[in-house]
């Protein structure tokens, strides 16, 4: 079976090849960007055919590529965060997850890298070192005179030791989740669709 996602008229599909069965062949997975994915309304997913997303050994590198392609097609503006606890360095940058086509390479046998790159932004992920992807929706208190809490929408890419290699948060222009509308924000509905598809914890490899 082939997974296909539709939401009425949308952007052109992306096809992602991935290993299929024991015969070594491939299947094409069509990712259709849902209508309204930037505005946060009308995102509907219909699973027309299915295979198990996570086999016993995890979804593997090719399955992680498919997840990243779906994220790039739908999530919109995100905040990419890398924390080096040992040196004390923290890097944050905001870019549309789909600002440019994702590229894959294997430089000098160091692993399979996924690159999202524009003239002003580059993010590289060594897919072979990612063992788990975790979706989390923590609550944070509003700053200043704001009352109550707001939700954050987070993807964490963890290595084999359970340490966070990269965090990707949906971007909200006001930093407190009030404005998830328009091209300058992330899309909570698309994030939730990924959780519905994969679950809150995705095993990539054991």
C-alpha positions as CSV (number, residue, x, y, z in Angstrom):
1,X,0.0,0.0,0.0
2,X,1.0,3.6,-0.5
3,X,0.3,6.4,2.0
4,X,-1.3,9.4,0.3
5,X,-2.5,12.6,2.0
6,X,-5.1,14.9,0.5
7,X,-7.0,18.0,1.5
8,X,-8.8,19.1,-1.6
9,X,-6.9,21.5,-3.9
10,X,-3.3,21.9,-2.6
11,X,0.2,22.4,-3.7
12,X,2.0,19.9,-5.9
13,X,2.8,16.6,-4.3
14,X,6.3,15.6,-3.3
15,X,7.3,12.0,-3.9
16,X,9.6,10.3,-1.5
17,X,11.2,6.9,-2.3
18,X,11.7,4.6,0.6
19,X,12.6,0.9,1.1
20,X,9.7,-1.4,0.7
21,X,9.5,-5.0,1.8
22,X,12.3,-7.6,1.8
23,X,12.6,-7.4,-2.0
24,X,14.7,-4.3,-1.9
25,X,12.3,-2.3,-4.1
26,X,10.9,1.1,-3.4
27,X,7.5,2.7,-3.1
28,X,6.6,6.3,-3.7
29,X,4.9,8.3,-1.0
30,X,3.0,11.3,-2.2
31,X,2.8,14.2,0.2
32,X,0.2,16.8,-0.7
33,X,0.4,20.1,1.1
34,X,-3.1,20.7,2.6
35,X,-5.1,23.7,1.6
36,X,-4.8,26.5,4.2
37,X,-1.6,25.0,5.7
38,X,-0.1,28.4,6.2
39,X,-3.3,29.9,7.7
40,X,-3.9,27.1,10.2
41,X,-7.4,26.3,9.0
42,X,-9.0,23.5,7.0
43,X,-6.1,21.0,7.4
44,X,-7.7,17.6,6.8
45,X,-5.8,14.4,6.3
46,X,-7.3,11.3,4.8
47,X,-5.2,8.1,4.9
48,X,-6.2,6.2,1.8
49,X,-3.8,3.3,2.1
50,X,-1.5,2.4,4.9
51,X,1.5,0.4,6.1
52,X,2.8,0.4,9.6
53,X,4.8,3.6,10.1
54,X,7.1,2.1,12.7
55,X,8.2,-1.5,12.2
56,X,9.9,-3.4,15.1
57,X,13.3,-2.0,14.3
58,X,12.0,1.6,13.9
59,X,11.2,3.6,10.8
60,X,14.9,3.8,9.7
61,X,16.7,6.5,7.9
62,X,14.4,6.4,4.9
63,X,11.4,6.6,7.1
64,X,12.9,9.6,8.9
65,X,13.4,11.2,5.5
66,X,9.7,10.8,4.8
67,X,8.8,12.4,8.1
68,X,11.0,15.3,7.4
69,X,9.5,15.8,3.9
70,X,6.0,15.9,5.5
71,X,7.2,18.4,8.1
72,X,8.8,20.6,5.4
73,X,5.6,20.5,3.3
74,X,3.3,21.6,6.1
75,X,4.7,23.0,9.3
76,X,5.6,26.5,8.0
77,X,7.8,28.9,10.1
78,X,9.8,27.1,12.8
79,X,12.4,28.0,15.4
80,X,15.4,25.7,15.1
81,X,17.4,25.4,18.4
82,X,20.7,23.7,19.2
83,X,22.0,23.7,22.7
84,X,25.6,22.7,23.5
85,X,25.4,22.1,27.2
86,X,29.1,21.3,27.6
87,X,30.3,24.7,26.2
88,X,27.3,26.7,27.1
89,X,26.4,27.8,23.6
90,X,22.8,28.1,22.4
91,X,21.8,28.8,18.8
92,X,18.3,29.8,17.7
93,X,17.1,30.7,14.2
94,X,13.7,31.0,12.5
95,X,13.0,29.7,9.0
96,X,10.2,28.1,7.1
97,X,10.8,24.3,7.3
98,X,10.0,24.2,3.6
99,X,11.9,27.3,2.6
100,X,14.0,25.1,0.2
101,X,13.9,21.5,-1.0
102,X,15.5,19.2,1.6
103,X,18.8,17.8,0.3
104,X,20.5,14.5,1.3
105,X,24.2,13.6,1.1
106,X,26.7,11.2,2.5
107,X,29.9,13.3,2.9
108,X,33.1,11.2,3.2
109,X,31.3,8.3,4.8
110,X,30.3,10.2,7.9
111,X,26.6,9.4,7.6
112,X,23.4,10.4,5.8
113,X,22.9,14.2,6.2
114,X,19.7,16.1,5.6
115,X,20.2,19.8,4.8
116,X,17.7,22.6,4.7
117,X,19.6,25.5,3.3
118,X,18.9,29.0,2.0
119,X,21.2,32.0,1.4
120,X,20.7,33.1,5.1
121,X,20.0,29.8,6.9
122,X,21.4,26.3,7.0
123,X,20.5,23.3,9.1
124,X,22.2,19.9,8.9
125,X,21.0,16.7,10.6
126,X,23.0,13.5,10.6
127,X,20.1,11.1,10.2
128,X,22.2,8.1,11.1
129,X,22.7,9.5,14.6
130,X,19.0,10.2,15.3
131,X,17.4,7.4,17.2
132,X,14.2,8.9,18.3
133,X,11.9,11.8,17.4
134,X,9.6,13.1,20.1
135,X,6.6,15.4,19.7
136,X,5.9,17.4,22.8
137,X,3.3,20.1,23.7
138,X,4.6,21.8,26.9
139,X,2.7,24.6,28.5
140,X,4.4,27.8,29.5
141,X,3.2,30.7,31.6
142,X,2.6,34.0,29.7
143,X,5.2,36.7,30.3
144,X,4.5,40.2,31.7
145,X,1.0,40.9,32.7
146,X,-0.4,38.0,30.6
147,X,-2.6,35.5,32.4
148,X,-2.7,31.7,32.0
149,X,-0.5,29.5,29.9
150,X,0.2,28.9,26.2
151,X,1.1,25.8,24.3
152,X,4.3,25.2,22.5
153,X,4.6,22.7,19.6
154,X,8.0,20.9,19.6
155,X,9.8,18.2,17.7
156,X,12.9,16.9,19.4
157,X,15.5,14.8,17.5
158,X,17.3,12.6,20.0
159,X,20.6,10.7,19.6
160,X,21.3,7.2,20.9
161,X,22.0,8.5,24.4
162,X,18.7,10.3,24.6
163,X,20.3,13.7,24.3
164,X,18.6,16.4,22.1
165,X,20.5,17.0,18.9
166,X,18.0,19.5,17.6
167,X,14.7,21.0,18.7
168,X,12.2,22.4,16.2
169,X,9.4,24.6,17.6
170,X,6.5,26.1,15.6
171,X,7.2,29.8,15.4
172,X,4.7,32.3,16.8
173,X,5.5,36.0,16.0
174,X,4.5,37.1,19.5
175,X,6.4,34.2,21.1
176,X,3.4,33.2,23.1
177,X,1.3,31.2,20.7
178,X,-1.4,33.9,20.2
179,X,-0.7,34.3,16.5
180,X,-0.4,31.1,14.5
181,X,-2.0,32.7,11.4
182,X,-0.3,33.6,8.2
183,X,3.0,32.9,6.5
184,X,5.0,34.3,9.4
185,X,3.9,31.5,11.8
186,X,4.0,27.7,12.2
187,X,0.9,25.5,11.7
188,X,-0.4,23.6,14.8
189,X,-2.9,21.6,12.8
190,X,-0.1,20.2,10.6
191,X,2.0,19.4,13.7
192,X,-1.0,17.6,15.2
193,X,-1.5,15.7,12.0
194,X,2.1,14.4,12.2
195,X,1.4,13.3,15.8
196,X,-1.7,11.5,14.7
197,X,0.3,9.8,12.0
198,X,3.4,8.8,13.9
199,X,2.5,9.1,17.6
200,X,4.2,11.2,20.2
201,X,7.4,9.1,20.2
202,X,8.9,7.8,17.0
203,X,11.6,5.2,17.1
204,X,14.0,5.7,14.1
205,X,16.5,3.0,14.9
206,X,17.4,0.8,17.8
